[in-house]
Structure formats: structure tokens, C-alpha cells
Amino acid sequence: MTEQSKSGRISGSGRRRRQPTKGRRAVTAVAWGAAALVALGGTGLGYVYFKLNGNLQGVDINAQLGTDRPENVDNGSMDILVLGSDSRSGDNGDYGRDEGTARSDTAMVVHVYEGHRTASVVSVPRDTLVERPDCTDAKGKRVAGEDRAMFNTAYEVGGPACAVKTVESLSGIRMDHYIEVDFTGFKKLIDELGGVEITTTKAIRDSKSHLDLEPGTHTLDGEQSLGLVRTRKSVGDGSDLGRIQLQQAFIKAFIDQVKDVGVLTNPKKLVDLADTATKAITPDSELDSVDELMGFAKGLSKLGAEDVQMITLPVEYDRTDPNRVVPLEQAGQQVWTALRADLPIPASATKDAAKGQADGVVR
């Protein structure tokens, strides 16, 4: 890695974005991976520096993608692709058979606006049919593109770089960072936090995600939290869109929970959280050290739950395969055009999109 890239600037073609401003410690978590990082924001980790550095294994997205990417607009904003991997290897085998590959079970494009006081999150349904571009995997092997490919196959066939390239092709927005978190790391992080409190308005019983909740308020442990964000068939219309609504509601609750942890007054809690978080994630190579993660987290430190707008990419059910969705072209362009210009996403963009019918089940 060059000295330029280690300083936090994005290498490759295009102009560089201004560095994030530092602010007071007001932790936030806009997605699984980002949550793990921001939980550490603004805290002193020097005495466990080397241990935490040893936990981090980065992916050099810039080297794999080269210069054939969208322009890096210099407007003070920041864009991050956050993926939840559904690999069934190792401890994750409890959730299905290991077939030797992984898919992006959850995908969120996080846009942090100039000044880093507000953010928008766009969830991309994993079943979205897209035009997947040609890409190169981590071993340098060329992976051919495909029309009407499921979005989550980009990660499966080409790894993180292919997932980033697919998002950049879809949105026309250059991703500044990439963060991935797996099932086991997510569970452990929630357990270290002491659970997350949510309220269900309806019973949720899902045998595949091992979740059984009555209506009411619950403090979910790691296993239950993972079950909630993976629940699909038993909520709404049974589609991935309903699951995304559960995920977004959970993230809002998680943001509030992290604020109440009090890690600054509990050094052991801080160390345990930091150790768990750095083991849980795979970041890009510009976030694969404690110093870089700290700078990144402080850049998000002004965000709270009320400052984060969360939507799902506007889609409709595919006419030839109702188990798949396709982007609404005009509405999708409204979303991406707004973010490219560092503007709020207009409400009209999601007005006619498929909903999933699970909104309000969790709050």
C-alpha cells in the first residue's frame, strides 16, 4: 500500500474527498460492519493497539478494481458498501450447508453527507436482478459479467471487489470504503453489548432463522438478533423486502443501544468490544489498522439514529420470476442522482416501489 493510501485518501483515478472531521463521541451504527467500528469511536485503544491490529485482515479493493471506476467527487461526502456475508464455513455452518462459496446476504450503501452530521442508507435486495459487470477476483482471475444476474452472486463469483464494482456500476457512485461482517462476528458483538432491545407488534415465528417471539418488548441476545435480521418467510409477504425492513428497524434499535453501553467508564468492556469488533469485520485495505479505523469512526461520530435515513432500493417484482425483483429505473436514478449530488433522497423515489409488507412489525 502506498503512503498516500495509508493516509486515508482513496487511490486510483479521480479527485480525492476531503478527510472526515472529528467531533464529540456520539456513537452510531448504520449497518453491521459500521456498527462494529463506530462502537469504538472516540475511545482510547492505545494499550491494546497491537492485539487489535493483529485481528484485522484487509482487502485491497483499489488494486483489484484499478482505474475503471466512477469519478471520486470531491464534495466532502463519503460512500461505504457494507456487506453481511452468508458463508456457511466454520461456526457459520449452523445456518446451512457449506457449499464452498459465500453470498452477500445483506448489502447496504451508506452515504455520509458533507459535514458528517447526516447519512442515508440504501439497502440493495440480494434477489435484485442486475447487469453484473466483468470483474477480477482476489486471485487475478477474470470473471465474466452476466445479464439478469442476482445481485448477491457478484460476491459469490468474484468476492468483495466484484461486489463493489457491481454496486458502482448500478449506482454510478464510487465507493470510498468496504466493510464485511459475518454471522458469528455479528452474534458475538451483540452479546458483548449485552443484547439489543426491540419491540414487536406481531408474533414472529420462523423455523429457518430459529426465532420465536411474542408481541411485546424483548432484549435479544446475539443468536436471536441474527435470527431477526435473517427472518424472511414469516413476515410481510415473505420476500427479501420484508427482511430488509426488519434489518433496518433492528439497526435503529442497535444505534440507541450502543449509546447506552458506557464503554468509556468500563475499560474491560471497551477492550472486549474492540477485540470482538475487529475480529468480526473484513475492511478494505485503507481501514485495516487501528489508526485508520479510529479516524473512520470519528468521522461518523456526529451521527445519531435520528440522523440516518434508511430506504430500500426502489424495485418491483420481476414479471417472469416473482421470486426476484428488478430495479425501477427512473426511481433508482432519483436515488443515485441525489446521493451523487450529496442531496437527501426524495420521498417520491420510493413511492411506487414494492414494499415487502413488514413495516412496523419491529420498532
C-alpha positions in Angstrom: 0.0 0.0 0.0 1.3 3.5 -0.8 1.9 6.2 1.7 -0.9 8.1 0.0 -3.5 5.4 0.5 -2.4 4.7 4.1 -3.1 8.3 4.9 -6.8 7.7 4.4 -7.0 9.1 0.8 -8.6 6.9 -1.9 -6.1 5.8 -4.6 -6.9 5.4 -8.2 -8.4 7.9 -10.7 -10.5 10.9 -9.8 -10.2 13.6 -7.2 -9.9 12.8 -3.5 -12.5 13.5 -0.9 -11.7 15.8 2.0 -10.8 14.0 5.2 -13.6 13.4 7.8 -13.9 16.0 10.5 -13.5 15.0 14.1 -16.3 15.6 16.7 -17.7 14.6 20.0 -18.3 11.0 20.8 -21.9 10.2 19.8 -21.7 6.6 18.5 -23.9 5.4 15.7 -24.2 2.2 13.7 -25.7 2.4 10.2 -25.0 -1.2 9.4 -23.4 -4.4 10.9 -19.8 -3.6 10.0 -20.2 0.1 10.5 -21.8 -0.6 13.9 -18.8 -2.5 15.0 -16.5 0.3 14.1 -18.5 3.2 15.5 -18.9 1.4 18.8 -15.2 2.1 19.2 -15.4 5.7 18.0 -13.7 8.3 20.1 -12.2 5.9 22.7 -8.6 5.3 23.7 -7.3 2.0 22.3 -3.5 2.5 22.5 -2.9 -0.1 25.2 -4.4 -2.9 23.0 -3.1 -1.5 19.7 -1.0 -4.4 18.6 -3.6 -7.0 19.6 -6.3 -5.3 17.7 -4.1 -4.7 14.6 -3.4 -8.4 14.6 -7.1 -9.1 14.3 -7.6 -7.0 11.1 -7.2 -8.6 7.7 -7.9 -6.1 4.9 -8.9 -6.5 1.2 -7.2 -4.2 -1.3 -10.2 -3.2 -3.4 -8.4 -0.4 -5.2 -5.7 -2.7 -6.5 -8.3 -5.2 -7.8 -10.5 -2.6 -9.5 -7.9 -0.4 -11.0 -8.9 2.9 -12.6 -12.1 1.9 -14.4 -14.4 3.4 -11.8 -16.7 6.3 -11.2 -15.2 9.7 -10.5 -14.3 10.3 -6.9 -16.3 13.5 -6.4 -14.6 16.0 -4.0 -17.6 17.3 -2.1 -16.8 16.2 1.5 -19.2 13.2 1.4 -18.3 9.5 1.9 -19.8 6.3 0.5 -19.3 2.9 2.1 -20.5 -0.5 0.9 -21.4 -2.7 3.9 -22.0 -6.4 3.3 -23.1 -9.2 5.6 -21.7 -12.5 4.3 -23.7 -15.7 4.4 -20.7 -18.0 4.3 -21.6 -21.4 5.9 -18.0 -22.3 6.7 -16.7 -22.7 10.3 -19.1 -21.7 13.1 -21.5 -20.3 10.5 -22.3 -23.9 9.5 -25.2 -23.9 12.0 -27.1 -21.9 9.4 -26.8 -24.2 6.5 -24.6 -26.5 4.4 -21.1 -25.2 3.4 -21.0 -25.2 -0.4 -17.6 -23.6 -0.5 -18.9 -20.2 -1.5 -20.5 -17.2 0.1 -23.0 -14.6 -0.9 -23.8 -11.1 0.2 -26.8 -11.8 2.4 -27.1 -8.1 3.3 -25.9 -5.2 1.3 -26.2 -1.5 2.3 -24.8 1.6 0.5 -24.1 4.1 3.3 -23.8 7.7 2.1 -22.5 10.1 4.7 -23.2 13.7 3.8 -20.8 16.6 3.8 -20.1 17.6 7.4 -20.8 14.0 8.5 -23.9 15.0 10.5 -26.5 13.1 8.5 -26.4 9.9 6.4 -28.6 7.9 4.0 -28.6 4.1 3.8 -29.8 2.3 0.7 -30.4 -1.4 1.2 -30.0 -3.5 -2.0 -32.2 -6.6 -2.0 -30.0 -9.7 -2.6 -32.5 -11.1 -5.1 -32.3 -8.0 -7.3 -31.6 -8.9 -11.0 -28.8 -6.6 -12.3 -26.3 -6.4 -15.1 -23.2 -7.7 -13.4 -20.1 -6.3 -15.0 -16.9 -8.1 -15.8 -14.6 -8.2 -12.8 -11.4 -9.7 -11.4 -11.3 -11.9 -8.3 -8.7 -11.8 -5.5 -6.6 -14.3 -7.4 -6.5 -12.2 -10.5 -8.9 -14.4 -12.4 -11.3 -12.7 -14.8 -15.0 -13.2 -14.0 -17.3 -12.7 -16.9 -20.3 -10.4 -16.5 -23.9 -11.5 -16.8 -27.2 -10.0 -17.7 -30.1 -10.6 -15.2 -27.8 -11.9 -12.5 -28.8 -11.9 -8.9 -27.1 -9.1 -7.1 -25.6 -11.3 -4.4 -23.9 -13.6 -6.9 -21.3 -10.8 -7.5 -19.7 -11.6 -4.2 -20.1 -15.3 -4.7 -18.2 -15.4 -8.0 -15.8 -12.6 -7.6 -15.5 -11.7 -3.9 -15.5 -8.2 -2.4 -14.1 -6.4 -5.4 -16.7 -7.7 -7.7 -19.4 -6.7 -5.3 -18.0 -3.2 -5.1 -17.8 -3.0 -8.9 -21.4 -4.2 -9.3 -22.6 -1.5 -6.9 -20.6 1.2 -8.6 -22.0 0.1 -12.0 -25.5 0.1 -10.6 -25.2 3.5 -8.9 -22.6 5.4 -10.7 -21.1 6.2 -7.3 -17.5 5.4 -6.3 -17.3 3.5 -3.0 -14.7 5.0 -0.6 -14.7 2.0 1.7 -15.8 -1.6 2.0 -16.7 -3.4 5.2 -17.8 -7.0 5.6 -19.1 -8.8 8.7 -20.0 -12.5 9.1 -22.7 -14.3 11.1 -20.6 -15.4 14.0 -18.9 -12.0 14.5 -22.3 -10.3 14.5 -23.7 -12.6 17.2 -20.6 -12.1 19.4 -20.8 -8.3 19.0 -24.4 -8.2 20.2 -23.6 -10.5 23.2 -20.7 -8.2 24.2 -23.1 -5.2 24.1 -25.5 -7.1 26.4 -28.2 -7.5 23.8 -30.5 -5.2 21.9 -34.0 -4.1 23.0 -36.7 -4.2 20.3 -40.5 -4.2 20.4 -42.5 -6.5 18.1 -46.1 -5.6 17.2 -46.8 -9.1 15.9 -45.6 -12.6 16.8 -42.6 -13.7 14.8 -42.1 -17.4 14.4 -39.6 -18.6 11.9 -38.2 -22.1 12.0 -35.4 -21.3 9.5 -34.0 -18.4 11.5 -34.8 -20.2 14.8 -36.8 -17.2 16.0 -39.9 -17.3 18.2 -41.1 -14.0 19.6 -44.4 -13.0 21.1 -45.7 -9.4 20.6 -44.0 -7.1 23.1 -40.6 -5.8 24.2 -37.6 -8.1 24.1 -33.9 -7.9 24.8 -32.4 -10.0 22.0 -29.1 -11.8 22.5 -26.7 -12.4 19.6 -28.4 -15.6 18.4 -31.9 -14.0 18.5 -30.6 -10.8 16.8 -29.1 -12.9 14.0 -32.4 -14.7 13.7 -34.3 -11.5 13.4 -32.2 -10.0 10.7 -32.4 -13.2 8.7 -36.2 -13.8 9.2 -38.0 -13.8 5.9 -40.8 -16.2 5.2 -42.8 -15.4 8.4 -43.1 -11.7 8.0 -44.9 -9.5 5.4 -45.1 -11.1 2.0 -42.3 -13.5 2.7 -39.9 -11.7 0.4 -36.4 -10.3 0.9 -38.0 -6.9 1.1 -39.8 -7.7 4.3 -36.5 -9.0 5.8 -34.8 -5.7 4.9 -37.5 -3.8 6.8 -36.7 -5.9 9.9 -33.0 -5.3 9.4 -33.5 -1.5 9.2 -35.7 -1.5 12.3 -33.1 -3.5 14.2 -30.3 -1.2 13.2 -32.2 1.8 14.5 -32.6 0.0 17.8 -29.0 -1.0 17.8 -27.8 2.6 17.4 -29.8 3.5 20.6 -28.4 0.5 22.4 -24.8 1.3 21.6 -25.2 4.8 23.0 -26.2 3.4 26.4 -23.3 0.9 26.8 -21.0 3.3 28.7 -17.7 1.8 27.4 -15.7 4.9 28.5 -16.4 4.1 32.1 -15.7 0.4 31.7 -12.2 -0.4 30.4 -12.8 -4.2 30.3 -16.0 -3.7 28.3 -14.1 -1.4 25.9 -11.3 -4.0 25.3 -13.8 -6.8 24.8 -15.9 -4.8 22.4 -12.8 -3.7 20.4 -11.5 -7.3 20.3 -14.8 -8.7 19.1 -15.4 -5.9 16.6 -12.0 -6.2 14.9 -12.4 -9.9 14.6 -15.9 -9.6 13.2 -15.1 -7.5 10.2 -13.1 -7.6 7.0 -12.5 -4.0 5.9 -10.8 -2.6 2.8 -7.1 -2.1 3.0 -7.4 1.6 3.9 -9.2 0.6 7.1 -7.1 -2.4 8.2 -5.3 -0.8 11.1 -6.5 0.6 14.5 -5.4 4.1 13.5 -7.4 4.1 10.3 -10.4 2.6 12.0 -10.3 5.3 14.6 -10.2 8.0 12.1 -13.1 6.5 10.2 -15.2 6.1 13.3 -14.5 9.6 14.5 -15.6 10.8 11.1 -19.0 9.3 11.9 -19.1 10.3 15.5 -21.7 13.1 15.0 -24.3 10.8 13.7 -27.2 9.5 15.8 -30.2 7.3 14.9 -32.4 10.3 14.2 -29.8 11.5 11.6 -29.9 8.3 9.4 -32.4 7.9 6.6 -32.9 4.3 5.6 -34.6 3.2 2.4 -34.6 0.1 0.1 -33.6 0.5 -3.5 -36.8 1.0 -5.4 -37.7 -2.3 -7.1 -40.7 -4.2 -8.5 -41.3 -7.9 -8.7 -39.9 -9.4 -11.8 -42.7 -10.3 -14.3 -41.2 -13.6 -15.3 -40.0 -14.7 -11.9 -42.0 -13.4 -8.8 -39.2 -14.6 -6.5 -36.9 -11.9 -8.0 -37.1 -8.1 -8.1 -35.8 -5.6 -10.7 -34.8 -2.0 -10.1 -37.3 0.7 -11.0 -35.1 2.6 -13.4 -36.5 6.1 -13.1 -36.9 5.9 -9.3 -33.5 4.3 -8.8 -31.9 7.1 -10.8 -33.6 9.6 -8.4 -31.9 7.8 -5.5 -28.4 7.7 -7.1 -28.6 11.1 -8.6 -29.4 12.6 -5.2 -26.6 10.9 -3.5 -24.1 11.8 -6.2 -25.1 15.4 -5.6 -24.9 14.9 -1.8 -28.6 15.7 -1.5 -31.4 14.0 0.5 -33.2 11.2 -1.2 -36.6 12.5 -2.3 -39.7 10.7 -0.9 -41.1 10.3 -4.4 -38.3 7.9 -5.3 -39.8 5.1 -3.2 -43.5 6.0 -3.6 -44.3 3.3 -6.2 -41.8 0.6 -5.2 -42.6 -2.8 -3.9 -42.8 -2.7 -0.1 -42.5 -6.2 1.4 -45.3 -5.5 3.9 -43.3 -6.0 7.1 -43.0 -2.3 8.0 -44.0 -1.7 11.6 -43.5 -5.3 12.8 -40.4 -4.3 14.8 -39.9 -0.9 16.4 
